[in-house]
């Protein structure tokens, strides 16, 4: 959900850049195209920053909970990976909320064109921080089906993006660009509650799911055991007995 909400904001902001700068600041088509560059630059810089941030948060949480830097595989299930991955998410979401809000109102109030362009850079960076952290966390908590989980993330992202792009023009015409992106910023801010829930109960939920998985596996093996005990030799003996 966190990923989806931020992606819908990301997609709608991207989709509205050309029209917004064209109508408000009188940009030509070429200038409107160049207005995407700060957004692209922020997205390009993000991976180099987020890698260091993720490693730093991982080391801090490992130290707090007395885990060695290299965690043995058997202890990974007990490691609070949610806290490690989401430790900096409050700051990231707060930055995205501020950036999206100021971006919308700077266009609404027709501030100098440099203001929305600068905030485009920060929005592009922090949105990619969110995408990277959420994707990494999903892979951490679903190691046996990480590719399936990533495929599900992509589906959710583009479902949200499709919904957003379907209504963005209606919102812009009805509410104006300032209030429209204030709504998107509010939706991003609401994700802080989801972050808190995941950090608070994520490990507990994983342990419960693991218990259920083991119970289902044991039940399946128990149901299959009579057939394994019977085997082909038992079937042959039964046929011989019938023949006799």
QUIDA-V660852 format. One record per pair of residues at least 6 apart in sequence whose C-alpha atoms are under 8 Angstrom apart, sorted by the first residue. I is the first residue (numbers start at 1). J is the second residue. D is the distance in whole Angstrom. If there is no record, write none. Layout:
i = [I/I]
j = [J/J]
d = [D/D]
This chain:
i = [1/2/2/2/2/2/3/3/3/3/3/4/4/4/4/5/5/5/5/6/6/6/7/7/7/7/7/7/8/8/8/8/8/8/8/9/9/9/9/10/10/11/11/11/12/12/12/12/14/15/17/17/17/18/18/18/18/19/20/21/21/21/21/22/22/22/24/24/25/25/35/38/38/38/38/38/39/39/39/39/39/39/39/40/40/41/41/42/42/42/42/42/42/43/43/43/43/43/44/45/46/46/46/46/46/47/47/47/50/50/54/54/54/57/57/57/57/58/58/59/60/61/61/61/62/62/62/67/77/77/78/79/80/80/81/81/81/82/82/82/82/82/83/85/85/85/86/86/86/89/89/89/90/90/92/92/92/93/93/93/93/93/93/94/95/95/96/96/96/96/96/96/97/97/97/97/98/99/99/99/99/100/100/100/100/100/100/101/101/101/101/102/102/103/103/103/103/103/103/104/104/104/104/104/104/104/105/105/105/106/106/106/106/107/107/107/108/108/108/135/135/138/138/138/139/139/139/139/139/140/141/142/171/171/172]
j = [191/134/188/191/194/195/130/131/134/153/157/156/157/160/161/160/187/188/191/127/130/188/127/131/157/158/160/161/157/160/161/162/163/164/165/161/164/184/185/124/127/161/164/165/161/164/165/168/36/165/32/35/36/29/32/33/35/32/107/27/32/35/107/28/29/32/107/110/110/113/117/117/118/120/121/124/117/120/121/122/123/124/125/121/124/121/124/120/121/122/123/124/125/121/124/125/127/128/125/125/124/125/126/128/129/128/129/132/129/132/84/85/133/84/85/87/88/84/85/69/84/80/83/84/68/69/84/79/206/207/203/203/202/203/137/140/203/137/198/199/202/203/199/133/136/137/133/195/199/130/192/195/192/195/126/129/130/126/130/188/189/191/192/189/123/126/122/123/126/127/185/188/185/186/188/189/185/119/120/122/123/119/123/181/182/184/185/178/181/182/185/116/119/115/116/119/120/178/181/116/177/178/179/180/181/182/177/178/179/112/115/116/178/116/177/178/176/177/178/150/153/146/149/150/145/146/147/149/150/146/206/149/177/180/180]
d = [8/8/8/6/7/8/7/6/6/8/7/6/5/6/8/7/7/6/8/7/8/6/8/8/6/8/7/7/7/5/5/8/8/6/8/8/8/6/8/8/7/6/8/7/7/6/6/7/8/7/7/7/7/8/5/7/8/8/8/6/6/8/8/6/8/6/7/7/8/7/7/6/7/6/5/8/8/5/5/8/7/5/8/7/7/6/8/8/5/6/7/5/4/8/5/5/8/6/8/7/8/5/7/6/6/8/8/8/6/8/8/7/8/6/7/6/8/5/7/7/8/8/7/6/7/7/8/8/8/8/7/8/8/6/8/8/8/7/7/5/6/7/5/6/8/6/7/7/7/7/8/7/6/8/6/7/7/8/8/7/7/8/7/7/8/7/8/6/6/7/7/8/5/7/6/6/7/6/8/7/6/8/7/6/7/8/6/7/6/5/6/8/8/7/5/6/7/8/8/8/5/4/7/7/5/7/7/4/8/8/7/6/8/7/7/7/7/6/5/7/8/7/7/7/8/5/8/7/7/8/8/7/8/6/6]
